[in-house]
Every structure is written in C-alpha cells, then in structure tokens.
Amino acid sequence: MSAARDSHTVLIAAPASDTHTWNLIYLQLLVEELGHPTVNLGPCVSDEAIVEACLLYRPRLLLLSSVNGHGHRDGMRLITRIRATADLVALPAVIGGKLGISGTGPHHADELRDAGFDAVFPDRPHAVADFCRFVASLSERVAS
C-alpha cells in the first residue's frame, strides 16, 4: 500500500555501508512520538532500494542515519541520486549521525546541504533537539 504524498510518513534508513540498527529504532520511536507514522527500512539499504521506497511511499521526509562514520560519503552519493530523480527533487531529506570517521567537521555538513540535503544533524549534543524542531517546521509548512 502506498502512502499519499501529503501524508505524515517519515521514511527512515541507514545507507548501504551502515549495519547499525539501534539508532534506527530510536529514531523511529522519536518520530512516532512526534506524531508521524514511519517506514523503517533498516540498516544496509542500497541507494536503489531507498529511491524505490521513496517513489513507493511518497514520504513527507527521508531520514538517513549513520553510525559507522561514512555518512558523508554515503549521503553525498545518495542525495545525488535522489535529486536526479524527477519525482523526488522536492522531497525533504535529512541526514544525521557520525558523518566522518575522524569526526565531523563543519565542511561535511556544508557539503551535504550544498548537495541537496535540507538539513544535516551531525553527532553533537543538540542534534536531537535540532531535529525535533526541523520535524515541527515540516508540520507548520503543511498547516499554513
């Protein structure tokens, strides 16, 4: 069953190189607590599978999470594919977690935003609160 484009569904995934699941479960519970249904694709999801899921579910938001430190590399590759897909050009997409193996420099976040992510939430103390504000802003955009 496909969700409508204006639904509140949030699609959650870890990119192909990331095997971690605890972060995805935490994010699923957080997003659901914020009032949005989720589709959790799990860890190690190929770029192709994420694009296909976005086309199928038409989520309000694509949320990518990285724990292994390859979020920058995986995110750059994936957002390029997302933005090259005509039906997904305007899909809000965010990425968060450990974006680099030697820490997350500000250049990682800037490059990911420049490549097409709407927001980037590096692993730092206020990331969850920043993400919650971003999700709330999505609701405000639909309501107005």
N, CA, C and O atoms as CSV, one atom per row, in Angstrom:
chain,resi,resn,atom,element,x,y,z
A,1,MET,N,N,0.850,-1.181,0.000
A,1,MET,CA,C,0.000,0.000,0.000
A,1,MET,C,C,0.892,1.238,0.000
A,1,MET,O,O,1.878,1.298,0.734
A,2,SER,N,N,0.552,2.201,-0.804
A,2,SER,CA,C,1.333,3.421,-0.924
A,2,SER,C,C,0.689,4.529,-0.107
A,2,SER,O,O,-0.531,4.692,-0.113
A,3,ALA,N,N,1.520,5.287,0.594
A,3,ALA,CA,C,1.025,6.420,1.357
A,3,ALA,C,C,0.873,7.617,0.415
A,3,ALA,O,O,1.603,7.729,-0.570
A,4,ALA,N,N,-0.059,8.495,0.712
A,4,ALA,CA,C,-0.244,9.687,-0.112
A,4,ALA,C,C,0.922,10.644,0.071
A,4,ALA,O,O,1.546,10.674,1.132
A,5,ARG,N,N,1.218,11.427,-0.962
A,5,ARG,CA,C,2.350,12.344,-0.903
A,5,ARG,C,C,2.220,13.322,0.252
A,5,ARG,O,O,3.234,13.702,0.838
A,6,ASP,N,N,1.022,13.741,0.598
A,6,ASP,CA,C,0.869,14.713,1.675
A,6,ASP,C,C,0.720,14.044,3.043
A,6,ASP,O,O,0.324,14.690,4.013
A,7,SER,N,N,1.031,12.777,3.117
A,7,SER,CA,C,0.941,12.080,4.401
A,7,SER,C,C,2.026,12.576,5.341
A,7,SER,O,O,2.897,13.356,4.956
A,8,HIS,N,N,1.958,12.121,6.551
A,8,HIS,CA,C,2.958,12.477,7.549
A,8,HIS,C,C,4.068,11.434,7.626
A,8,HIS,O,O,4.914,11.505,8.517
A,9,THR,N,N,4.080,10.477,6.716
A,9,THR,CA,C,5.032,9.372,6.783
A,9,THR,C,C,6.471,9.845,6.678
A,9,THR,O,O,6.809,10.676,5.835
A,10,VAL,N,N,7.306,9.303,7.544
A,10,VAL,CA,C,8.747,9.552,7.505
A,10,VAL,C,C,9.419,8.228,7.181
A,10,VAL,O,O,9.205,7.224,7.860
A,11,LEU,N,N,10.231,8.241,6.141
A,11,LEU,CA,C,10.975,7.063,5.719
A,11,LEU,C,C,12.353,7.118,6.376
A,11,LEU,O,O,13.079,8.100,6.221
A,12,ILE,N,N,12.713,6.062,7.111
A,12,ILE,CA,C,13.960,6.015,7.871
A,12,ILE,C,C,14.835,4.893,7.322
A,12,ILE,O,O,14.348,3.798,7.039
A,13,ALA,N,N,16.138,5.174,7.172
A,13,ALA,CA,C,17.051,4.142,6.678
A,13,ALA,C,C,18.482,4.468,7.075
A,13,ALA,O,O,18.827,5.613,7.366
A,14,ALA,N,N,19.297,3.431,7.078
A,14,ALA,CA,C,20.745,3.599,7.162
A,14,ALA,C,C,21.296,3.236,5.788
A,14,ALA,O,O,20.829,2.281,5.167
A,15,PRO,N,N,22.282,3.988,5.309
A,15,PRO,CA,C,22.822,3.702,3.980
A,15,PRO,C,C,23.510,2.346,3.895
A,15,PRO,O,O,23.726,1.679,4.907
A,16,ALA,N,N,23.843,1.958,2.699
A,16,ALA,CA,C,24.337,0.612,2.400
A,16,ALA,C,C,25.512,0.167,3.259
A,16,ALA,O,O,25.615,-1.019,3.571
A,17,SER,N,N,26.392,1.065,3.648
A,17,SER,CA,C,27.581,0.652,4.391
A,17,SER,C,C,27.362,0.550,5.898
A,17,SER,O,O,28.261,0.125,6.624
A,18,ASP,N,N,26.184,0.933,6.374
A,18,ASP,CA,C,25.965,1.033,7.826
A,18,ASP,C,C,25.072,-0.093,8.337
A,18,ASP,O,O,23.911,-0.205,7.942
A,19,THR,N,N,25.626,-0.930,9.226
A,19,THR,CA,C,24.907,-2.099,9.744
A,19,THR,C,C,24.185,-1.844,11.062
A,19,THR,O,O,23.560,-2.763,11.591
A,20,HIS,N,N,24.246,-0.649,11.604
A,20,HIS,CA,C,23.678,-0.380,12.926
A,20,HIS,C,C,22.156,-0.274,12.875
A,20,HIS,O,O,21.586,0.260,11.924
A,21,THR,N,N,21.510,-0.797,13.923
A,21,THR,CA,C,20.044,-0.762,13.986
A,21,THR,C,C,19.513,0.036,15.171
A,21,THR,O,O,18.410,0.578,15.092
A,22,TRP,N,N,20.261,0.124,16.260
A,22,TRP,CA,C,19.735,0.782,17.452
A,22,TRP,C,C,19.341,2.225,17.170
A,22,TRP,O,O,18.333,2.705,17.688
A,23,ASN,N,N,20.127,2.921,16.353
A,23,ASN,CA,C,19.825,4.309,16.024
A,23,ASN,C,C,18.524,4.424,15.238
A,23,ASN,O,O,17.756,5.367,15.428
A,24,LEU,N,N,18.282,3.458,14.352
A,24,LEU,CA,C,17.074,3.493,13.541
A,24,LEU,C,C,15.832,3.260,14.388
A,24,LEU,O,O,14.795,3.886,14.167
A,25,ILE,N,N,15.940,2.367,15.349
A,25,ILE,CA,C,14.813,2.109,16.248
A,25,ILE,C,C,14.543,3.340,17.115
A,25,ILE,O,O,13.391,3.728,17.312
A,26,TYR,N,N,15.609,3.949,17.631
A,26,TYR,CA,C,15.448,5.171,18.429
A,26,TYR,C,C,14.753,6.250,17.594
A,26,TYR,O,O,13.802,6.882,18.055
A,27,LEU,N,N,15.233,6.456,16.365
A,27,LEU,CA,C,14.647,7.495,15.516
A,27,LEU,C,C,13.195,7.179,15.169
A,27,LEU,O,O,12.356,8.079,15.127
A,28,GLN,N,N,12.899,5.918,14.922
A,28,GLN,CA,C,11.524,5.534,14.644
A,28,GLN,C,C,10.623,5.894,15.822
A,28,GLN,O,O,9.564,6.492,15.637
A,29,LEU,N,N,11.042,5.532,17.023
A,29,LEU,CA,C,10.239,5.840,18.207
A,29,LEU,C,C,10.097,7.351,18.410
A,29,LEU,O,O,9.020,7.833,18.760
A,30,LEU,N,N,11.179,8.093,18.190
A,30,LEU,CA,C,11.146,9.549,18.341
A,30,LEU,C,C,10.185,10.175,17.340
A,30,LEU,O,O,9.352,11.001,17.713
A,31,VAL,N,N,10.291,9.795,16.086
A,31,VAL,CA,C,9.443,10.370,15.044
A,31,VAL,C,C,7.981,10.010,15.294
A,31,VAL,O,O,7.101,10.850,15.107
A,32,GLU,N,N,7.715,8.794,15.707
A,32,GLU,CA,C,6.343,8.404,16.016
A,32,GLU,C,C,5.808,9.180,17.212
A,32,GLU,O,O,4.633,9.546,17.243
A,33,GLU,N,N,6.669,9.431,18.198
A,33,GLU,CA,C,6.253,10.246,19.343
A,33,GLU,C,C,5.929,11.673,18.904
A,33,GLU,O,O,5.096,12.337,19.520
A,34,LEU,N,N,6.575,12.140,17.855
A,34,LEU,CA,C,6.307,13.474,17.314
A,34,LEU,C,C,5.044,13.495,16.452
A,34,LEU,O,O,4.663,14.543,15.931
A,35,GLY,N,N,4.394,12.334,16.302
A,35,GLY,CA,C,3.116,12.277,15.618
A,35,GLY,C,C,3.147,11.852,14.166
A,35,GLY,O,O,2.162,12.035,13.452
A,36,HIS,N,N,4.253,11.288,13.713
A,36,HIS,CA,C,4.363,10.889,12.310
A,36,HIS,C,C,4.527,9.382,12.191
A,36,HIS,O,O,5.359,8.790,12.880
A,37,PRO,N,N,3.738,8.756,11.320
A,37,PRO,CA,C,3.967,7.338,11.061
A,37,PRO,C,C,5.309,7.163,10.351
A,37,PRO,O,O,5.789,8.073,9.676
A,38,THR,N,N,5.896,5.999,10.512
A,38,THR,CA,C,7.200,5.749,9.923
A,38,THR,C,C,7.196,4.475,9.094
A,38,THR,O,O,6.379,3.574,9.285
A,39,VAL,N,N,8.131,4.437,8.178
A,39,VAL,CA,C,8.501,3.216,7.484
A,39,VAL,C,C,10.006,3.109,7.709
A,39,VAL,O,O,10.780,3.933,7.223
A,40,ASN,N,N,10.405,2.085,8.451
A,40,ASN,CA,C,11.808,1.898,8.798
A,40,ASN,C,C,12.375,0.811,7.885
A,40,ASN,O,O,12.038,-0.365,8.023
A,41,LEU,N,N,13.241,1.217,6.949
A,41,LEU,CA,C,13.825,0.265,6.000
A,41,LEU,C,C,14.963,-0.540,6.609
A,41,LEU,O,O,15.369,-1.559,6.051
A,42,GLY,N,N,15.486,-0.087,7.758
A,42,GLY,CA,C,16.550,-0.818,8.426
A,42,GLY,C,C,17.940,-0.420,7.964
A,42,GLY,O,O,18.117,0.592,7.285
A,43,PRO,N,N,18.935,-1.238,8.343
A,43,PRO,CA,C,20.328,-0.938,8.004
A,43,PRO,C,C,20.715,-1.500,6.637
A,43,PRO,O,O,20.000,-2.312,6.050
A,44,CYS,N,N,21.854,-1.050,6.157
A,44,CYS,CA,C,22.451,-1.587,4.911
A,44,CYS,C,C,21.503,-1.513,3.726
A,44,CYS,O,O,21.399,-2.471,2.960
A,45,VAL,N,N,20.815,-0.399,3.562
A,45,VAL,CA,C,19.859,-0.262,2.472
A,45,VAL,C,C,20.569,0.348,1.263
A,45,VAL,O,O,21.202,1.399,1.367
A,46,SER,N,N,20.459,-0.311,0.141
A,46,SER,CA,C,21.114,0.180,-1.075
A,46,SER,C,C,20.481,1.487,-1.533
A,46,SER,O,O,19.324,1.773,-1.226
A,47,ASP,N,N,21.247,2.264,-2.263
A,47,ASP,CA,C,20.725,3.513,-2.824
A,47,ASP,C,C,19.478,3.237,-3.655
A,47,ASP,O,O,18.487,3.960,-3.558
A,48,GLU,N,N,19.531,2.193,-4.467
A,48,GLU,CA,C,18.405,1.848,-5.332
A,48,GLU,C,C,17.149,1.555,-4.514
A,48,GLU,O,O,16.055,1.990,-4.873
A,49,ALA,N,N,17.308,0.818,-3.419
A,49,ALA,CA,C,16.157,0.475,-2.579
A,49,ALA,C,C,15.581,1.711,-1.898
A,49,ALA,O,O,14.365,1.815,-1.734
A,50,ILE,N,N,16.429,2.640,-1.504
A,50,ILE,CA,C,15.928,3.872,-0.882
A,50,ILE,C,C,15.159,4.697,-1.901
A,50,ILE,O,O,14.077,5.198,-1.595
A,51,VAL,N,N,15.693,4.847,-3.098
A,51,VAL,CA,C,14.990,5.593,-4.147
A,51,VAL,C,C,13.646,4.926,-4.442
A,51,VAL,O,O,12.625,5.608,-4.525
A,52,GLU,N,N,13.635,3.616,-4.599
A,52,GLU,CA,C,12.392,2.890,-4.875
A,52,GLU,C,C,11.375,3.074,-3.747
A,52,GLU,O,O,10.187,3.263,-4.011
A,53,ALA,N,N,11.829,3.021,-2.504
A,53,ALA,CA,C,10.924,3.207,-1.368
A,53,ALA,C,C,10.359,4.623,-1.343
A,53,ALA,O,O,9.187,4.818,-1.024
A,54,CYS,N,N,11.184,5.605,-1.678
A,54,CYS,CA,C,10.690,6.989,-1.734
A,54,CYS,C,C,9.616,7.135,-2.801
A,54,CYS,O,O,8.617,7.820,-2.587
A,55,LEU,N,N,9.814,6.500,-3.941
A,55,LEU,CA,C,8.816,6.558,-5.010
A,55,LEU,C,C,7.541,5.812,-4.623
A,55,LEU,O,O,6.445,6.232,-4.996
A,56,LEU,N,N,7.668,4.725,-3.889
A,56,LEU,CA,C,6.515,3.938,-3.470
A,56,LEU,C,C,5.712,4.634,-2.381
A,56,LEU,O,O,4.496,4.781,-2.506
A,57,TYR,N,N,6.383,5.067,-1.308
A,57,TYR,CA,C,5.682,5.608,-0.139
A,57,TYR,C,C,5.388,7.092,-0.225
A,57,TYR,O,O,4.490,7.580,0.461
A,58,ARG,N,N,6.125,7.823,-1.055
A,58,ARG,CA,C,5.942,9.281,-1.164
A,58,ARG,C,C,5.963,9.923,0.229
A,58,ARG,O,O,5.008,10.601,0.609
A,59,PRO,N,N,7.037,9.716,0.987
A,59,PRO,CA,C,7.063,10.205,2.375
A,59,PRO,C,C,7.125,11.725,2.456
A,59,PRO,O,O,7.481,12.411,1.498
A,60,ARG,N,N,6.774,12.213,3.613
A,60,ARG,CA,C,6.919,13.636,3.892
A,60,ARG,C,C,8.396,13.971,4.085
A,60,ARG,O,O,8.835,15.090,3.816
A,61,LEU,N,N,9.163,12.966,4.562
A,61,LEU,CA,C,10.569,13.199,4.878
A,61,LEU,C,C,11.352,11.909,4.721
A,61,LEU,O,O,10.882,10.838,5.104
A,62,LEU,N,N,12.549,12.013,4.155
A,62,LEU,CA,C,13.512,10.920,4.141
A,62,LEU,C,C,14.542,11.224,5.208
A,62,LEU,O,O,15.168,12.284,5.190
A,63,LEU,N,N,14.721,10.298,6.138
A,63,LEU,CA,C,15.656,10.452,7.246
A,63,LEU,C,C,16.724,9.367,7.157
A,63,LEU,O,O,16.424,8.180,7.280
A,64,LEU,N,N,17.967,9.779,6.944
A,64,LEU,CA,C,19.092,8.846,6.892
A,64,LEU,C,C,19.928,9.003,8.144
A,64,LEU,O,O,20.178,10.118,8.602
A,65,SER,N,N,20.357,7.879,8.694
A,65,SER,CA,C,21.155,7.894,9.912
A,65,SER,C,C,22.418,7.069,9.707
A,65,SER,O,O,22.381,5.970,9.154
A,66,SER,N,N,23.540,7.626,10.167
A,66,SER,CA,C,24.820,6.943,10.027
A,66,SER,C,C,25.515,6.854,11.381
A,66,SER,O,O,25.616,7.845,12.105
A,67,VAL,N,N,25.988,5.670,11.710
A,67,VAL,CA,C,26.731,5.471,12.947
A,67,VAL,C,C,28.178,5.061,12.645
A,67,VAL,O,O,29.064,5.249,13.479
A,68,ASN,N,N,28.410,4.508,11.469
A,68,ASN,CA,C,29.730,3.945,11.165
A,68,ASN,C,C,30.768,4.975,10.725
A,68,ASN,O,O,31.937,4.633,10.550
A,69,GLY,N,N,30.360,6.221,10.547
A,69,GLY,CA,C,31.314,7.264,10.166
A,69,GLY,C,C,31.449,7.493,8.672
A,69,GLY,O,O,32.298,8.270,8.235
A,70,HIS,N,N,30.619,6.823,7.885
A,70,HIS,CA,C,30.680,7.017,6.436
A,70,HIS,C,C,29.459,7.779,5.921
A,70,HIS,O,O,29.136,7.711,4.735
A,71,GLY,N,N,28.791,8.495,6.803
A,71,GLY,CA,C,27.586,9.232,6.430
A,71,GLY,C,C,27.829,10.269,5.356
A,71,GLY,O,O,26.989,10.454,4.476
A,72,HIS,N,N,28.955,10.944,5.409
A,72,HIS,CA,C,29.250,11.961,4.401
A,72,HIS,C,C,29.366,11.322,3.024
A,72,HIS,O,O,28.720,11.762,2.072
A,73,ARG,N,N,30.175,10.303,2.924
A,73,ARG,CA,C,30.385,9.635,1.631
A,73,ARG,C,C,29.083,9.019,1.114
A,73,ARG,O,O,28.697,9.243,-0.033
A,74,ASP,N,N,28.411,8.245,1.965
A,74,ASP,CA,C,27.162,7.605,1.560
A,74,ASP,C,C,26.084,8.641,1.249
A,74,ASP,O,O,25.341,8.504,0.276
A,75,GLY,N,N,26.007,9.667,2.076
A,75,GLY,CA,C,24.998,10.704,1.890
A,75,GLY,C,C,25.176,11.475,0.593
A,75,GLY,O,O,24.201,11.764,-0.100
A,76,MET,N,N,26.416,11.809,0.263
A,76,MET,CA,C,26.679,12.537,-0.979
A,76,MET,C,C,26.226,11.708,-2.183
A,76,MET,O,O,25.590,12.225,-3.101
A,77,ARG,N,N,26.552,10.448,-2.165
A,77,ARG,CA,C,26.183,9.570,-3.282
A,77,ARG,C,C,24.659,9.439,-3.382
A,77,ARG,O,O,24.092,9.521,-4.472
A,78,LEU,N,N,24.006,9.234,-2.238
A,78,LEU,CA,C,22.562,9.002,-2.247
A,78,LEU,C,C,21.776,10.261,-2.603
A,78,LEU,O,O,20.835,10.186,-3.393
A,79,ILE,N,N,22.132,11.399,-2.048
A,79,ILE,CA,C,21.347,12.607,-2.338
A,79,ILE,C,C,21.480,12.998,-3.800
A,79,ILE,O,O,20.560,13.583,-4.372
A,80,THR,N,N,22.608,12.683,-4.406
A,80,THR,CA,C,22.762,12.931,-5.842
A,80,THR,C,C,21.742,12.118,-6.631
A,80,THR,O,O,21.141,12.624,-7.579
A,81,ARG,N,N,21.546,10.871,-6.243
A,81,ARG,CA,C,20.551,10.017,-6.918
A,81,ARG,C,C,19.128,10.495,-6.636
A,81,ARG,O,O,18.283,10.510,-7.531
A,82,ILE,N,N,18.871,10.881,-5.393
A,82,ILE,CA,C,17.529,11.364,-5.032
A,82,ILE,C,C,17.185,12.599,-5.862
A,82,ILE,O,O,16.116,12.661,-6.469
A,83,ARG,N,N,18.081,13.572,-5.888
A,83,ARG,CA,C,17.799,14.830,-6.595
A,83,ARG,C,C,17.799,14.657,-8.111
A,83,ARG,O,O,17.255,15.508,-8.815
A,84,ALA,N,N,18.389,13.590,-8.633
A,84,ALA,CA,C,18.378,13.313,-10.070
A,84,ALA,C,C,17.109,12.577,-10.488
A,84,ALA,O,O,16.892,12.353,-11.679
A,85,THR,N,N,16.275,12.200,-9.532
A,85,THR,CA,C,15.024,11.505,-9.815
A,85,THR,C,C,13.906,12.543,-9.824
A,85,THR,O,O,13.605,13.151,-8.796
A,86,ALA,N,N,13.299,12.740,-10.983
A,86,ALA,CA,C,12.341,13.837,-11.172
A,86,ALA,C,C,11.271,13.896,-10.081
A,86,ALA,O,O,10.964,14.981,-9.586
A,87,ASP,N,N,10.703,12.761,-9.699
A,87,ASP,CA,C,9.633,12.760,-8.705
A,87,ASP,C,C,10.113,13.005,-7.279
A,87,ASP,O,O,9.299,13.138,-6.366
A,88,LEU,N,N,11.431,13.064,-7.079
A,88,LEU,CA,C,11.967,13.234,-5.725
A,88,LEU,C,C,12.752,14.533,-5.545
A,88,LEU,O,O,13.346,14.758,-4.491
A,89,VAL,N,N,12.756,15.369,-6.546
A,89,VAL,CA,C,13.542,16.605,-6.488
A,89,VAL,C,C,13.180,17.442,-5.268
A,89,VAL,O,O,14.060,18.021,-4.631
A,90,ALA,N,N,11.898,17.511,-4.938
A,90,ALA,CA,C,11.451,18.361,-3.830
A,90,ALA,C,C,11.257,17.603,-2.518
A,90,ALA,O,O,10.835,18.199,-1.527
A,91,LEU,N,N,11.554,16.308,-2.488
A,91,LEU,CA,C,11.383,15.533,-1.262
A,91,LEU,C,C,12.316,16.056,-0.170
A,91,LEU,O,O,13.531,16.085,-0.365
A,92,PRO,N,N,11.770,16.470,0.976
A,92,PRO,CA,C,12.653,16.857,2.076
A,92,PRO,C,C,13.485,15.649,2.514
A,92,PRO,O,O,12.952,14.564,2.748
A,93,ALA,N,N,14.796,15.855,2.621
A,93,ALA,CA,C,15.711,14.781,3.007
A,93,ALA,C,C,16.714,15.322,4.009
A,93,ALA,O,O,17.267,16.408,3.835
A,94,VAL,N,N,16.938,14.546,5.065
A,94,VAL,CA,C,17.902,14.933,6.094
A,94,VAL,C,C,18.816,13.753,6.388
A,94,VAL,O,O,18.474,12.597,6.138
A,95,ILE,N,N,19.978,14.073,6.923
A,95,ILE,CA,C,20.926,13.046,7.327
A,95,ILE,C,C,21.510,13.455,8.665
A,95,ILE,O,O,21.663,14.641,8.957
A,96,GLY,N,N,21.835,12.455,9.476
A,96,GLY,CA,C,22.426,12.749,10.767
A,96,GLY,C,C,23.258,11.601,11.271
A,96,GLY,O,O,23.237,10.496,10.727
A,97,GLY,N,N,23.994,11.890,12.329
A,97,GLY,CA,C,24.827,10.886,12.960
A,97,GLY,C,C,26.298,11.187,12.769
A,97,GLY,O,O,26.709,12.342,12.652
A,98,LYS,N,N,27.073,10.133,12.742
A,98,LYS,CA,C,28.515,10.262,12.569
A,98,LYS,C,C,28.797,10.338,11.068
A,98,LYS,O,O,28.666,9.350,10.345
A,99,LEU,N,N,29.177,11.507,10.627
A,99,LEU,CA,C,29.307,11.750,9.193
A,99,LEU,C,C,30.708,11.509,8.662
A,99,LEU,O,O,30.896,11.391,7.451
A,100,GLY,N,N,31.692,11.435,9.544
A,100,GLY,CA,C,33.068,11.191,9.122
A,100,GLY,C,C,33.775,10.290,10.107
A,100,GLY,O,O,33.428,10.264,11.288
A,101,ILE,N,N,34.756,9.555,9.637
A,101,ILE,CA,C,35.451,8.621,10.527
A,101,ILE,C,C,36.424,9.314,11.463
A,101,ILE,O,O,36.810,8.740,12.482
A,102,SER,N,N,36.825,10.519,11.146
A,102,SER,CA,C,37.727,11.251,12.039
A,102,SER,C,C,37.021,12.467,12.621
A,102,SER,O,O,37.626,13.520,12.821
A,103,GLY,N,N,35.727,12.299,12.891
A,103,GLY,CA,C,34.949,13.400,13.435
A,103,GLY,C,C,34.180,14.090,12.325
A,103,GLY,O,O,34.364,13.799,11.143
A,104,THR,N,N,33.332,14.993,12.720
A,104,THR,CA,C,32.514,15.713,11.761
A,104,THR,C,C,32.942,17.156,11.746
A,104,THR,O,O,32.666,17.915,12.675
A,105,GLY,N,N,33.611,17.523,10.694
A,105,GLY,CA,C,33.968,18.920,10.531
A,105,GLY,C,C,32.810,19.683,9.924
A,105,GLY,O,O,31.914,19.084,9.330
A,106,PRO,N,N,32.819,20.986,10.065
A,106,PRO,CA,C,31.728,21.778,9.500
A,106,PRO,C,C,31.607,21.625,7.982
A,106,PRO,O,O,30.531,21.814,7.414
A,107,HIS,N,N,32.722,21.280,7.336
A,107,HIS,CA,C,32.675,21.118,5.876
A,107,HIS,C,C,31.777,19.954,5.467
A,107,HIS,O,O,31.154,20.005,4.406
A,108,HIS,N,N,31.699,18.897,6.297
A,108,HIS,CA,C,30.822,17.776,5.971
A,108,HIS,C,C,29.368,18.243,5.866
A,108,HIS,O,O,28.685,17.947,4.886
A,109,ALA,N,N,28.912,18.959,6.860
A,109,ALA,CA,C,27.526,19.428,6.871
A,109,ALA,C,C,27.277,20.380,5.711
A,109,ALA,O,O,26.254,20.277,5.034
A,110,ASP,N,N,28.192,21.296,5.478
A,110,ASP,CA,C,28.027,22.252,4.377
A,110,ASP,C,C,27.955,21.541,3.032
A,110,ASP,O,O,27.104,21.863,2.203
A,111,GLU,N,N,28.837,20.584,2.814
A,111,GLU,CA,C,28.846,19.859,1.543
A,111,GLU,C,C,27.563,19.054,1.355
A,111,GLU,O,O,27.028,18.994,0.248
A,112,LEU,N,N,27.067,18.441,2.418
A,112,LEU,CA,C,25.837,17.666,2.317
A,112,LEU,C,C,24.632,18.570,2.024
A,112,LEU,O,O,23.768,18.207,1.227
A,113,ARG,N,N,24.573,19.733,2.659
A,113,ARG,CA,C,23.490,20.686,2.366
A,113,ARG,C,C,23.606,21.193,0.933
A,113,ARG,O,O,22.611,21.269,0.213
A,114,ASP,N,N,24.822,21.538,0.524
A,114,ASP,CA,C,25.030,22.028,-0.843
A,114,ASP,C,C,24.645,20.980,-1.884
A,114,ASP,O,O,24.195,21.326,-2.977
A,115,ALA,N,N,24.819,19.704,-1.551
A,115,ALA,CA,C,24.490,18.613,-2.478
A,115,ALA,C,C,22.991,18.361,-2.570
A,115,ALA,O,O,22.531,17.727,-3.520
A,116,GLY,N,N,22.218,18.850,-1.591
A,116,GLY,CA,C,20.767,18.701,-1.691
A,116,GLY,C,C,20.025,18.285,-0.447
A,116,GLY,O,O,18.796,18.206,-0.472
A,117,PHE,N,N,20.728,18.010,0.658
A,117,PHE,CA,C,20.005,17.706,1.899
A,117,PHE,C,C,19.398,18.988,2.447
A,117,PHE,O,O,20.017,20.051,2.396
A,118,ASP,N,N,18.184,18.881,2.968
A,118,ASP,CA,C,17.514,20.045,3.539
A,118,ASP,C,C,18.085,20.417,4.903
A,118,ASP,O,O,18.070,21.583,5.298
A,119,ALA,N,N,18.583,19.424,5.609
A,119,ALA,CA,C,19.194,19.666,6.915
A,119,ALA,C,C,20.167,18.531,7.215
A,119,ALA,O,O,20.014,17.407,6.737
A,120,VAL,N,N,21.170,18.862,8.020
A,120,VAL,CA,C,22.194,17.898,8.426
A,120,VAL,C,C,22.331,18.001,9.936
A,120,VAL,O,O,22.442,19.095,10.488
A,121,PHE,N,N,22.323,16.841,10.602
A,121,PHE,CA,C,22.384,16.805,12.056
A,121,PHE,C,C,23.582,15.969,12.499
A,121,PHE,O,O,23.440,14.787,12.810
A,122,PRO,N,N,24.768,16.591,12.528
A,122,PRO,CA,C,25.961,15.848,12.959
A,122,PRO,C,C,25.824,15.401,14.409
A,122,PRO,O,O,25.037,15.957,15.175
A,123,ASP,N,N,26.592,14.402,14.764
A,123,ASP,CA,C,26.593,13.848,16.110
A,123,ASP,C,C,27.163,14.883,17.076
A,123,ASP,O,O,28.377,15.003,17.240
A,124,ARG,N,N,26.257,15.629,17.712
A,124,ARG,CA,C,26.642,16.612,18.729
A,124,ARG,C,C,25.512,16.770,19.733
A,124,ARG,O,O,24.408,16.277,19.499
A,125,PRO,N,N,25.763,17.443,20.836
A,125,PRO,CA,C,24.799,17.444,21.950
A,125,PRO,C,C,23.377,17.883,21.614
A,125,PRO,O,O,22.432,17.332,22.178
A,126,HIS,N,N,23.190,18.835,20.736
A,126,HIS,CA,C,21.848,19.363,20.486
A,126,HIS,C,C,21.209,18.811,19.211
A,126,HIS,O,O,20.197,19.340,18.751
A,127,ALA,N,N,21.781,17.767,18.642
A,127,ALA,CA,C,21.283,17.240,17.365
A,127,ALA,C,C,19.831,16.777,17.445
A,127,ALA,O,O,19.047,17.048,16.535
A,128,VAL,N,N,19.468,16.094,18.504
A,128,VAL,CA,C,18.097,15.577,18.620
A,128,VAL,C,C,17.107,16.731,18.743
A,128,VAL,O,O,16.057,16.715,18.100
A,129,ALA,N,N,17.426,17.718,19.551
A,129,ALA,CA,C,16.531,18.880,19.693
A,129,ALA,C,C,16.422,19.635,18.368
A,129,ALA,O,O,15.335,20.076,17.996
A,130,ASP,N,N,17.527,19.784,17.664
A,130,ASP,CA,C,17.504,20.449,16.357
A,130,ASP,C,C,16.631,19.662,15.373
A,130,ASP,O,O,15.855,20.246,14.617
A,131,PHE,N,N,16.766,18.343,15.389
A,131,PHE,CA,C,15.962,17.505,14.511
A,131,PHE,C,C,14.472,17.642,14.846
A,131,PHE,O,O,13.646,17.753,13.940
A,132,CYS,N,N,14.128,17.637,16.118
A,132,CYS,CA,C,12.721,17.782,16.525
A,132,CYS,C,C,12.148,19.118,16.038
A,132,CYS,O,O,11.000,19.178,15.598
A,133,ARG,N,N,12.937,20.176,16.115
A,133,ARG,CA,C,12.487,21.478,15.602
A,133,ARG,C,C,12.273,21.410,14.083
A,133,ARG,O,O,11.312,21.977,13.562
A,134,PHE,N,N,13.164,20.721,13.389
A,134,PHE,CA,C,13.017,20.580,11.936
A,134,PHE,C,C,11.721,19.845,11.606
A,134,PHE,O,O,10.971,20.281,10.733
A,135,VAL,N,N,11.450,18.744,12.288
A,135,VAL,CA,C,10.222,17.983,12.042
A,135,VAL,C,C,8.999,18.851,12.330
A,135,VAL,O,O,8.024,18.812,11.579
A,136,ALA,N,N,9.041,19.623,13.397
A,136,ALA,CA,C,7.926,20.521,13.710
A,136,ALA,C,C,7.738,21.552,12.598
A,136,ALA,O,O,6.605,21.913,12.281
A,137,SER,N,N,8.815,22.021,12.014
A,137,SER,CA,C,8.699,23.010,10.930
A,137,SER,C,C,8.046,22.405,9.694
A,137,SER,O,O,7.380,23.115,8.941
A,138,LEU,N,N,8.225,21.101,9.473
A,138,LEU,CA,C,7.545,20.437,8.359
A,138,LEU,C,C,6.036,20.478,8.568
A,138,LEU,O,O,5.275,20.743,7.637
A,139,SER,N,N,5.617,20.216,9.789
A,139,SER,CA,C,4.191,20.247,10.112
A,139,SER,C,C,3.625,21.639,9.919
A,139,SER,O,O,2.508,21.796,9.425
A,140,GLU,N,N,4.390,22.655,10.308
A,140,GLU,CA,C,3.943,24.042,10.165
A,140,GLU,C,C,3.807,24.405,8.694
A,140,GLU,O,O,2.881,25.131,8.332
A,141,ARG,N,N,4.709,23.921,7.829
A,141,ARG,CA,C,4.632,24.229,6.393
A,141,ARG,C,C,3.374,23.652,5.774
A,141,ARG,O,O,2.764,24.280,4.908
A,142,VAL,N,N,2.974,22.452,6.212
A,142,VAL,CA,C,1.784,21.817,5.663
A,142,VAL,C,C,0.534,22.509,6.181
A,142,VAL,O,O,-0.441,22.657,5.445
A,143,ALA,N,N,0.553,22.938,7.453
A,143,ALA,CA,C,-0.623,23.543,8.063
A,143,ALA,C,C,-0.924,24.928,7.482
A,143,ALA,O,O,-2.083,25.340,7.455
A,144,SER,N,N,0.099,25.651,7.019
A,144,SER,CA,C,-0.147,27.006,6.530
A,144,SER,C,C,-0.525,27.064,5.084
A,144,SER,O,O,-0.758,28.149,4.550
